[in-house]
Amino acid sequence: MADADDVRHLALALPHVVEINSDGFDFRVAGKGFVWSYPERRPGTARRIRTDIAVLYVGDEAEKQALLLGEPEVFFTTPAYDGLPLVMLHLAQVSVDRLKELVVDAWRMRAPDSLVGDLDDGGGAPSP
């Protein structure tokens, strides 16, 4: 079972990652977000930052749909994310090892090619 501390540990172990000041967690590489806490919005209420749910960059609609259909107990989306390559992840439903795969994949998709080599050279592959 993973949690927000695991997200923080894994994301900050990756090269060139910056944590943005937020009420939850929000990580960027080269100015691009790759994992952050879910800003839940419900009509008539203030936005609530959910640190038990991570938003992950997944690259494209095909990968998004594969995750949503393949593991509906783990991944979900909302209409606000329609057409965007993002999924929400219930952190309590995944192991730290699985979370590591997801965070590293999201980082790889957002990092410029010039930075990806830093991970491949061992400059930040996090251990769970």
Buried (B, 14 or more C-beta within 10 A) or exposed (E): EBBBEBBBBBBBBBBBBEEEEEEBBBBBBEEBBBBBBBBBEEEEEEEEBBBBBBBBBBBEEEBBEBBBEEBEEBBBBEEEBEEEBBBBBBBEEBEBEBBBEBBBBBBBBBBEEEBBEBBEEEEBEBEB
